[in-house]
Amino acid sequence: MAAADWNEDLDLQCQLDLLGSDEEKRKAFELLFAEFKEPLMIYLERKIPYISAASAADAVQLAFIALWEKVTDGSFNPEGSLRSLLFTMARNKAVDLWRAGSRYTHIDDEFLTKSTENLKETKVGEAWKRAQKMGVAMEICAEFKKFVASLPPKQKLIATVMADFLPDWLDDRGIAEELFRRTGNVVPVVEVKGAKEALTKKFRDLLAKKAFL
């Protein structure tokens, strides 16, 4: 049977069995695992573009473990369908794994030392190095963050990520991944690109205002 053939009667029977004897619980759990393991992995890889196949498999495994723990400790009290519960649990576990495994960290302590490498061989990079040498890099970033506060909510969120990582420059996908890590919501890369272009222009304008461009 495919998960697509799952119906309300089967779902209800599984719920009852998970509340039944140890043998009924075991059989119901094995049925759920057999039916939904692969569909859940496919769902996660499609729903969450930034998750790896390995992490999707881990998230599914963790979701089933969490379900079994509820069944065995007596806290299992389904509201709605088991199918919906499993997909919700798997997605939540995937988000948790993503947040825990984010490869990005805040770089305030390396604010000045990292920028040259990230911006080298560009006009902005050369201007930024001059700003550093003149001791006004922090001032420019402070003005940029002040500008962020005046933006609409979605642009503000994208800008906040950019501002938090200055002077590092995340690419469009990197910003989208960081947004997902923070919010659990997928923001299309095309939206990130448009907002990033406007924000990058503002950063250039700030450099030009200080006569570095």
N, C-alpha and C positions, 0 to 999 in steps of 0.2 A: 504494500500500500504506500502511495506517495503522500507527503504531507498535504498536498493540495486536495486529497480525498478525505482529509480529516473532517469530521462533521460533529454537530452538537451532541449527538447521542454517544459517540465514542469519547468525546471530551468529558461529558458528564459521568460516564462509566469509569473513566480513569480517575476522576476526582473522588468518586465514591471508593474506588479500590485503594487510593492513596490514604484514605481514612480507615481502611479495613484492617485485616490481619496482616502479619508480617509478610506472608507469602503473596497476598494480594498487592501489597505495597511494592514488593520487589518486581512482580510481573508488570504492574502498571508503569513503574519507573523505567524498566527495560524497554517497554513499548514506546514510551515517550522519547527515550534516547535514540532508539532505532529510527523513529519517524522524523525527528526534528534536528538531529545533529547536523546533517549536511545542509538542510534548508536554512538553519540559523547561521551557519558560516557564510553561505552565499548572501544572505540578507545583510550581514555585517559588512562584507566586502563591498557591497553595492551602496549601502546606506552611508557608510563611513569611508570615504575615499582614501583617507590617510592611514588606515590600519593595514598591517601586513597580514598575510594568510596565517602566519604562525600566531599572531596576537588574536586574530579572529577565533582560531581554534582554542586558544587559552581562555578567551572570554566565554565561549560556549561551555567549555569544561567547568569553569567556575560557576556559571549559571546553574548547571545541573547539580553541582555540589551544593550550592546554596539551597536549591529546591529540596534535595534529599535531606539536608540538615533540618529544614522546616518540617518535613514529613516525619522524621525520626524523633524530633524533640517535642512534637505535638503542637507546634505553632502554625502548621499548615492550615490556612483558612481561606480557600479560594473565593475571590469575588470576580465573576466573569469567567472567561474561558481560560483553560490551561495554555492553549496556543498563544493567546495574547500575553499571558503572564510570562511565558518562556521568552518571547521575543523582547518584551520589556526588560526582563532580567539580563538577557544576553547583551542588549544594547548598553545598559547601565554598566555592566562589567567591562565592556569594550571601552567605554568612555573613561572609566577608572584606570584601566591599563594605559590608555593613551596619555592621560594626565600624569600618571606616575612615571611614564617612560619618556616624557618630552626631552628632546635633546637640546633644547634652548635654555639658557640661564641668563639672569640679569647680569649686566657687565658694568655696573656703576664703578666698581673698584678699578676697572681697567679702562675707564672712559677715554683717557687720552692716549694710552699706549696702543690700543687696538685699531684706532681709526685710520692710521696711515696705510696699513696693509689692506684694509677693506676698501679704501677709496683711491688707492694708488693709480697713477697713470690716467687720471681723469681731471678735467678742469675743476670739478667740485672737490676732488681729492686734494689738488694743489692748493685750492682756496682754504680748504679745511685745515691743512697743515700750517698755512700762514696764520689762521685764526688761533690754532693751538700755540704757535710760537709767540703770538701777541698776548696770550692769556685770556682770550675772550670766547673760547669754545663753550665753556659752561654757560656763559651769558646768552649765546645764540640758542643753545638747547633750551634754556629757560624760557626764552621768547617763543620758541616753537611750541613748547608745552602749553604756554598761555594761549596761543592761537588755537590749539586743540580744544580747549574748553569752550570755545564759541561755536563749534561745529554741530551739525545734526547728529543724532545718536549713532547711526551706523558708521558715518565717516569718523566720528569721534572715537569709536572703538578701534577702527583700523589705524587712525592716527595715534592712538594711545600705544598700540603695539609698536609702531614705528618709533615713537618718541622714547619708549622704554628701552629700545635696543640701540638707540643712537650712542655712539657713532657707527655701530654695526649696521649693515644694510641687509635686511632679509629680502629674498626675492618674493614674487607674488605668491608662489605656492607656500613659501615659508611663513608668510604673514597669515595666509588662510589656515595653515596648520596650527599656528599659535592661537588664532581666534577660536578654532575648534577646541584646543586644549583648555582654553579659559572658559568657554561658554557651553561647549557640547553641541553647538549649532554649526552646520556646514554653510560657509559663505563662499559663493562661486568665485573662482579666481578672477573672472572677468570684472566682477564688482570691485575686487581688491585692486585690480590694475588701474581702473578709472580713478578711484580714490587716491591711490598711491601717486599717480601722475600729478594730481592737483596738490597733494601734500609735498611732493618733491619740489614742485615749482615754488611753493612757499619757503622751503628750506633754502633754495637757491636765492630767492629774493632777500632772505635774511642775511646771507653771505654778501650779496651785492650791497645791501644797505650799510654793511660795515666796511664796504670798499675792498672786499676780498675777491670779488668777481667783476 
